[in-house]
Amino acid sequence: MIKVAVVGVNHIGKIHCHAYRRHPDTMLAAVCDLMPERAEAAGQEHQVPYYTDLRELLSKEQIDVVVIATAGVEKGSHHFEPAMIAIGAGKNVFVEKPISNRVEEAREMVHFAREKGIRLACNLNHRFTPAAYKAKELVTQGKLGSLLFLNMRLTIQNPQEDTEWLHMRALHPHSIDVMRYFAGDVRRVQSFMTKAPGRNSWSTVSVNMEFASGAVGHLTGSYDMSMRHPIEYCEVAGNEGRIVIDNVYESMTYYPHHSDELTVVRNPLFGGMKGFDDTFEQRINQFITEIKSGTKQDEITASGADALAAQEVIEAAIRSHQLGGMPVSLPTQG
């Protein structure tokens, strides 16, 4: 049985607590939060020890996995310290996105995990759906031929105005990770951003990408759209065919260029994903499976290195916008 400690037990942390209690191969062994009343409430709800200090928790409890579900500025500024403590203690670490809102911290986390030989994974859950799995299978089998372009759209409604870069750093680790999942490393980035009426942050963005493979891509992102409509669309095209994933998990359609016959995979009404929150379970299941099978740190799916690569793209997009839309090259990834 894999023993899990969840650090940060507000909204996302609560989802994690319930997920690890339900999972047949894990046991929620302890919780931790800087706010004593929140830590106590979670501990009492789940009947587990609770702490306000992660070092104390790790000194007293037998833990295999530390889940970092804290938040902070741009949803990521409180990730670094507990992640570094857990890595230093030799624990498997699963961190919410963004891995950090500061790319320097993200680099340090990934470097430290590699140095210590620790599995570091990130909750980049948008790619963990049957629709995405099938699309990846088709790409890997060469059904699309040589990749030519990707179109990605991720739009939700979020009125928060924490910083002018909140939208990019908090939301788009997901969209960029999905694009990298299909097309690999990004080489150059160009971006343009705008502010919706009444907003102080760059709430809608247009990002062009050049991949190391030579394929090109485009991301449209916004915090200004209604949640009543589909939030995500992904199109991947090559010289032999293209695929379209609608709304994260609802369907995948394969369009071969030289045939009128389409392949459609739809989320079934019975036995399928019940909603977006099921992506958490899919992603957590994969991480636990990899721990059980002894997967090496550099082979972890949606790893800390993948999260860092997405964050490098985000920072390059911010720099491009600051430079008036000039293309920006990325550091060597991997």
Secondary structure, DSSP 8 states (H G I E B T S, - for coil): -EEEEEE--SHHHHHHHHHHHHSTTEEEEEEE-SSHHHHHHHHHHHTS-EES-HHHHHHHS--SEEEE----GGGTTTSHHHHHHHHHTT-EEEE-SSS-SSHHHHHHHHHHHHHHT--EEE--GGG-SHHHHHHHHHHHTTTT-SEEEEEEEEE-B----SSTTHHHHHHHHHHHHHHHHHH--EEEEEEEEE--TT-SS--EEEEEEEETTS-EEEEEEESBS-TTS--EEEEEEESSEEEEEETTTTEEEEEETT-S--EEEE--TTTS--STTHHHHHHHHHHHHHHHTT--GGG-TTBHHHHHHHHHHHHHHHHHHHTTS--EE-----
